[in-house]
Amino acid sequence: MDKNKILLDEELQKVKHDPWENVNIARSNERPTSKDYIDTIFDHFIEFHGDRAYGDDASTIGGIAMLNDIPVTVIGQQKGRDLDENLKRNFAMPYPEGYRKALRLMKQAEKFNRPVICFVDTPGAYCGLGAEERGQGHAIANNLFEISELKVPVISVVIGEGGSGGALALSVGDQIWMMEYAIYSILSPEGFASILWKDSAKAKEAAELMKLTSFDLFNLNIADKIVPEPSGGVTMKGPYLECMQYLKDLLVSEVRSLKAMPVKNLLKKRYQKYRNIGI
């Protein structure tokens, strides 16, 4: 298979990735970040800051933009490229104010009838003392509750790591898509191994059990679509533009389809999607 080939949808189902290798690719700091996707796919992005309650969280970015001729609200969990940027972004582990900022933007989108597009890329919500004191659990739970009844289309795309409730709080959408080499799980393989075997060194074995690849999630009817990447994963040093253009075309088509749906049907279909998971 050509290293830079973009797989077609029907070919994706014939490919299997090693789970642990997939984890390492999903975590690579050479992968596009949420900001990279936003800058490439959307026009006229204007970033908003703050949750109007405590402060701004740099690990979560969001604002308004144009998807071709469609005004949308875009939200993403932002990783850094180096240590300094990762410290600024808190390694993409959102604080409660990050989730409250995201919800503020979503409620604003609902007010102005703008579709919401979320880019998910986090190892998990930040679990420090300050985050807990400021209501981390409540912030995540409130997002789940509010997004489930949002009266505008919501599409979530897992672009790298989709870890635990930190990812779930931006993923209760009408559609959940995964980049081919992204992962989505209840916790990290290291955390899973520490709980199950009291040994984080067995993370590779844990990854093989966790069903965390895009193919696993698609087969479990959790992910609605796998967005193909070049072999070995998309990177900012490789041919990423073709991959992002493919994603953009998918987003434009799906947003138009969801916008044409009556709100009552949109909410009913979203409700049924999550009720049917695990059946």
Helices and strands as residue ranges (DSSP letters): H 9-12, H 19-27, H 34-41, E 43-47, E 60-67, E 70-77, H 83-88, G 90-92, H 96-111, E 116-122, H 129-133, H 136-148, E 154-163, H 164-168, E 175-179, E 183-185, H 189-197, G 200-202, H 203-209, H 214-219, E 225-227, H 240-259, H 263-275
